[in-house]
Amino acid sequence: MSISFLGNQPIHRVGFGAMQLAGPNSFGPPADPEAAKAVLRHAVEHGVDHIDTAQFYGPDVVNDLIREALFPYPEGLRLATKVGAVRDDHGAWLPSGEPAGLKRQVEQNLRSLRVERLDLVNLRRFERDMPNGTEPPLADQLDALAELRDEGKIHMIGVSNAHADTVRAAIDRTGIVAVQNAYSILNRTDDAILRLCREHAIAFVPYFPLGSALGSGGPKHLAADPRVSAVARKHDVTPTQVALAWLFAQYERMLLIPGTSSIAHLNENLAAGALTLDGEDLALLDAVEPVPLGS
């Protein structure tokens, strides 16, 4: 598995996004907790050295599964989490970005994962979900996380679901190491943010790497695209693996966290890390039509 960097830390380019280990819409427990824990163990046994989670996945469910499956954690395993959101009683995602709340959420993650320091904490913003809403000042949020970094409770800081102006401000104020935004061969809306990450050697960690899980893109769209299918046939791989390999080709610090509750799908995702696309492949894939959100 190829190596990249998160900050100055070497890291495998294929990680694991644990969001799907909870129930539907990442709310409530999974139907088979033991199967979920088996997926986590399999991931680590096969080279995954970073896991993306959040206390609000469940809530609590996913962090508990990670702890139960992997604690005491193998040396070199990095745990990344997000703060800035909570869930209501029906599973709706709500902003919770007040500085005191962010600190409280970090402490919740530390307790549930049973660690003294979180390797990466991403500030989850709602500026895209609620463009007319209000959030606490970004500077206050970043300063709260920086205080915890100074105390040794956080190693590195990133931002998630952020506009380019937010990324620039976070680079200048806090020295972030990662941006976690939606991005895929079917959704290249954030090309400008990807360029910004390249300029500052910041990791780009795309969620929805196959297209939106909410109906935009996904494996069916990939399989139906003649360009993706042609490249998949050429390399004797799946369209999904082509889409993941395309992401790797965009930037040397592109880190993937595809999520699954299936060991078979996990193995497919891991194998994509060994697929190298040539110039002919990339030229063909660059012509893939984006899929509008919600389609």
C-alpha positions as CSV (number, residue, x, y, z in Angstrom):
1,M,0.0,0.0,0.0
2,S,1.5,3.3,-1.0
3,I,2.5,5.9,1.5
4,S,1.7,9.6,1.7
5,F,1.8,12.2,4.5
6,L,-0.7,13.7,7.0
7,G,1.2,16.8,8.2
8,N,4.7,15.4,8.7
9,Q,3.4,11.9,9.6
10,P,3.8,9.1,7.0
11,I,0.5,7.4,6.4
12,H,-1.0,4.8,4.1
13,R,-3.1,6.4,1.4
14,V,-6.1,4.0,1.9
15,G,-7.7,4.4,5.3
16,F,-11.1,3.4,6.6
17,G,-14.2,5.6,7.1
18,A,-16.2,4.1,10.0
19,M,-19.4,6.1,9.5
20,Q,-21.2,3.2,7.8
21,L,-20.7,0.9,10.8
22,A,-23.6,2.5,12.7
23,G,-27.2,2.0,11.7
24,P,-29.0,3.6,8.7
25,N,-28.0,7.3,8.3
26,S,-25.2,6.6,10.8
27,F,-27.8,6.6,13.6
28,G,-28.3,3.9,16.1
29,P,-26.5,0.5,16.4
30,P,-25.7,-1.8,13.5
31,A,-27.8,-4.9,12.9
32,D,-24.7,-7.1,13.6
33,P,-22.1,-5.4,15.9
34,E,-19.8,-8.4,15.8
35,A,-19.6,-8.2,12.0
36,A,-18.8,-4.5,12.2
37,K,-16.0,-5.2,14.6
38,A,-14.7,-7.9,12.3
39,V,-14.5,-5.3,9.5
40,L,-12.4,-3.0,11.7
41,R,-10.0,-5.8,12.6
42,H,-9.7,-6.9,9.0
43,A,-8.9,-3.4,7.9
44,V,-6.0,-3.0,10.4
45,E,-4.7,-6.5,9.8
46,H,-4.5,-5.6,6.1
47,G,-2.5,-2.4,6.4
48,V,-5.0,0.4,7.3
49,D,-3.3,2.8,9.7
50,H,-5.9,5.5,10.0
51,I,-9.6,5.4,10.8
52,D,-12.0,8.2,10.5
53,T,-14.8,8.4,13.1
54,A,-16.9,10.8,15.1
55,Q,-18.7,10.7,18.4
56,F,-21.9,11.8,16.6
57,Y,-21.8,8.6,14.5
58,G,-24.4,6.7,16.3
59,P,-24.1,8.8,18.5
60,D,-21.3,6.9,20.5
61,V,-21.9,3.7,18.5
62,V,-19.0,3.8,16.1
63,N,-16.4,5.0,18.7
64,D,-17.5,2.2,21.0
65,L,-17.1,-0.4,18.2
66,I,-13.7,0.9,17.4
67,R,-12.6,0.7,21.0
68,E,-14.1,-2.8,21.5
69,A,-12.6,-4.1,18.4
70,L,-9.1,-2.6,18.5
71,F,-8.1,-1.5,22.0
72,P,-5.3,-1.6,22.9
73,Y,-4.6,0.0,19.6
74,P,-1.8,-1.2,17.4
75,E,1.3,1.0,17.2
76,G,1.0,3.5,14.4
77,L,-2.8,3.4,14.1
78,R,-4.1,7.0,13.8
79,L,-7.6,7.9,14.9
80,A,-9.2,10.9,13.3
81,T,-12.5,12.4,14.5
82,K,-14.8,15.4,13.8
83,V,-16.4,17.9,16.1
84,G,-19.0,20.6,15.5
85,A,-22.2,18.6,15.2
86,V,-24.7,16.7,17.3
87,R,-27.7,14.5,16.6
88,D,-31.3,15.0,17.7
89,D,-33.6,12.2,18.9
90,H,-34.6,11.4,15.3
91,G,-31.0,11.3,13.9
92,A,-31.0,14.8,12.3
93,W,-27.6,16.5,12.0
94,L,-27.4,19.7,14.0
95,P,-24.6,22.3,14.3
96,S,-22.9,22.4,17.6
97,G,-19.8,24.6,17.1
98,E,-19.6,26.9,20.1
99,P,-16.0,26.8,21.4
100,A,-17.0,25.3,24.7
101,G,-19.0,22.7,22.9
102,L,-16.1,21.8,20.7
103,K,-13.9,21.2,23.7
104,R,-16.6,19.1,25.3
105,Q,-16.9,17.0,22.1
106,V,-13.1,16.4,22.0
107,E,-13.3,15.2,25.6
108,Q,-16.1,12.8,24.7
109,N,-14.1,11.4,21.9
110,L,-11.0,10.9,24.1
111,R,-13.1,9.0,26.7
112,S,-15.1,6.8,24.3
113,L,-12.0,5.9,22.2
114,R,-9.9,5.6,25.5
115,V,-7.0,7.6,24.2
116,E,-5.1,10.5,25.7
117,R,-4.6,12.3,22.4
118,L,-6.5,12.4,19.2
119,D,-4.3,12.2,16.1
120,L,-6.5,14.5,14.0
121,V,-9.6,16.5,14.8
122,N,-11.6,18.0,11.9
123,L,-13.8,21.0,12.6
124,R,-17.1,20.2,10.9
125,R,-18.6,23.4,9.5
126,F,-22.2,23.9,8.4
127,E,-21.6,26.8,6.0
128,R,-22.6,24.6,3.0
129,D,-25.5,22.8,4.6
130,M,-27.0,26.1,5.9
131,P,-25.7,28.9,3.8
132,N,-28.1,31.4,5.4
133,G,-27.5,30.2,8.9
134,T,-25.1,31.5,11.5
135,E,-22.1,29.8,13.1
136,P,-19.7,30.9,15.8
137,P,-16.8,32.9,14.4
138,L,-14.3,30.5,12.7
139,A,-11.4,32.1,14.6
140,D,-13.0,31.3,18.0
141,Q,-13.6,27.7,16.9
142,L,-10.0,27.2,15.7
143,D,-8.6,28.9,18.8
144,A,-10.5,26.4,21.0
145,L,-9.0,23.5,19.1
146,A,-5.6,25.0,19.1
147,E,-5.7,25.3,22.9
148,L,-6.4,21.6,23.1
149,R,-3.5,21.0,20.7
150,D,-1.3,23.0,23.0
151,E,-2.5,20.9,25.9
152,G,-1.5,17.7,24.1
153,K,-5.1,16.4,23.6
154,I,-5.0,17.0,19.9
155,H,-2.1,16.3,17.6
156,M,-3.3,17.8,14.3
157,I,-6.3,20.0,13.2
158,G,-8.3,19.9,10.0
159,V,-11.5,21.3,8.6
160,S,-14.5,19.6,7.0
161,N,-17.3,20.7,4.7
162,A,-15.6,24.0,4.3
163,H,-15.6,26.7,1.6
164,A,-12.2,27.9,0.2
165,D,-12.3,31.1,2.3
166,T,-12.6,29.0,5.4
167,V,-9.7,26.8,4.3
168,R,-7.5,29.8,3.7
169,A,-8.4,31.4,7.0
170,A,-7.7,28.1,8.9
171,I,-4.3,27.7,7.1
172,D,-3.3,31.2,8.2
173,R,-4.6,31.0,11.8
174,T,-4.1,27.5,12.9
175,G,-1.9,25.6,10.5
176,I,-4.3,22.8,9.5
177,V,-3.0,19.6,8.0
178,A,-6.2,18.3,6.2
179,V,-9.4,19.3,4.4
180,Q,-12.2,16.8,4.4
181,N,-14.8,17.7,1.7
182,A,-16.9,15.9,-0.8
183,Y,-15.0,15.1,-4.0
184,S,-15.0,12.4,-6.6
185,I,-14.7,11.8,-10.3
186,L,-18.4,12.6,-10.4
187,N,-18.3,15.7,-8.2
188,R,-15.3,18.0,-8.8
189,T,-16.9,21.1,-7.4
190,D,-14.0,21.6,-5.0
191,D,-11.2,21.6,-7.7
192,A,-10.2,25.1,-6.3
193,I,-9.9,23.7,-2.8
194,L,-7.8,20.8,-4.0
195,R,-5.5,23.3,-5.7
196,L,-5.2,25.2,-2.5
197,C,-4.3,22.0,-0.6
198,R,-1.6,21.3,-3.2
199,E,-0.1,24.8,-2.8
200,H,0.2,24.3,1.0
201,A,1.0,20.5,1.1
202,I,-2.2,19.9,3.0
203,A,-3.9,16.4,2.8
204,F,-7.2,16.3,1.0
205,V,-9.5,13.6,2.4
206,P,-12.5,13.2,0.2
207,Y,-15.8,11.9,1.6
208,F,-18.3,10.5,-0.9
209,P,-15.3,9.3,-3.0
210,L,-17.7,7.4,-5.3
211,G,-20.2,10.2,-5.5
212,S,-22.8,11.2,-3.0
213,A,-24.4,8.6,-0.8
214,L,-27.6,10.7,-1.0
215,G,-28.4,9.8,-4.6
216,S,-25.8,11.7,-6.6
217,G,-23.4,9.3,-8.4
218,G,-22.3,6.1,-6.7
219,P,-21.4,2.7,-8.1
220,K,-24.3,2.5,-10.5
221,H,-23.4,5.8,-12.2
222,L,-19.8,4.7,-12.4
223,A,-20.6,1.4,-13.9
224,A,-22.9,3.1,-16.5
225,D,-20.3,5.5,-17.6
226,P,-18.6,4.1,-20.8
227,R,-15.3,5.8,-20.0
228,V,-15.0,4.4,-16.5
229,S,-16.1,1.0,-17.8
230,A,-13.5,1.0,-20.6
231,V,-10.7,1.7,-18.1
232,A,-12.1,-0.9,-15.7
233,R,-12.0,-3.6,-18.5
234,K,-8.5,-2.6,-19.6
235,H,-7.1,-3.2,-16.1
236,D,-9.5,-6.0,-15.1
237,V,-10.8,-4.1,-12.1
238,T,-14.2,-2.7,-11.0
239,P,-15.5,0.8,-11.9
240,T,-15.3,1.6,-8.2
241,Q,-11.6,0.8,-8.1
242,V,-11.1,3.0,-11.1
243,A,-12.8,5.9,-9.4
244,L,-10.7,5.5,-6.3
245,A,-7.5,5.2,-8.4
246,W,-8.5,8.4,-10.2
247,L,-8.5,10.2,-6.9
248,F,-5.0,9.1,-6.1
249,A,-3.8,10.4,-9.4
250,Q,-5.0,13.9,-8.6
251,Y,-2.6,14.6,-5.7
252,E,0.1,12.8,-3.8
253,R,-1.5,13.8,-0.5
254,M,-4.9,12.5,-1.4
255,L,-5.9,10.2,1.4
256,L,-9.0,8.0,1.0
257,I,-11.3,6.8,3.7
258,P,-13.9,4.7,1.8
259,G,-16.4,3.2,4.3
260,T,-18.1,-0.1,4.2
261,S,-19.6,-2.7,6.6
262,S,-18.6,-5.5,4.2
263,I,-15.2,-7.3,4.3
264,A,-15.6,-8.1,0.6
265,H,-16.0,-4.4,-0.3
266,L,-13.2,-3.5,2.1
267,N,-10.8,-5.8,0.2
268,E,-12.0,-4.2,-3.1
269,N,-11.2,-0.7,-1.7
270,L,-7.8,-1.7,-0.4
271,A,-6.9,-3.3,-3.8
272,A,-7.5,0.1,-5.5
273,G,-4.4,1.4,-3.8
274,A,-2.3,-0.9,-6.1
275,L,-4.0,0.3,-9.3
276,T,-1.9,2.8,-11.4
277,L,-3.7,4.7,-14.2
278,D,-1.7,5.8,-17.2
279,G,-1.9,9.0,-19.1
280,E,-4.4,7.5,-21.6
281,D,-6.6,6.4,-18.8
282,L,-6.6,9.8,-17.1
283,A,-7.3,11.6,-20.3
284,L,-10.3,9.4,-20.9
285,L,-11.5,9.8,-17.3
286,D,-11.2,13.6,-17.3
287,A,-14.1,13.6,-19.8
288,V,-16.4,11.8,-17.4
289,E,-19.5,14.0,-16.9
290,P,-20.2,15.2,-13.4
291,V,-23.4,14.1,-11.8
292,P,-25.6,16.9,-10.4
293,L,-26.3,16.7,-6.6
294,G,-29.5,14.9,-5.8
295,S,-29.8,13.2,-9.2
